[in-house]
């Protein structure tokens, strides 16, 4: 958009100079037309550059979204696996404590005269 302001500024400058001078020369008119034409070319080039940049941003954004979605899916699978591991670990701990208590109870029942103190 700054190209548009340059285009307008050039137009205003040409109009101002034309008002101050008695009559613009043919060369002055040619320069003014060339300046206006160049400003339009620059503006069109800026639009094309912006279009290219926008296209690149859309393309890279779409790639990032796909990559992010894959990472989220992988993380969700890992989370499920982790939760299953924790649940299995809790079941094993509960079963282990139950076996320890049952073993101690049966030992005391079968061998009431023996102590179960550990020596450190």
Beta strands, then each sheet from edge to edge (+ up, - down):
end
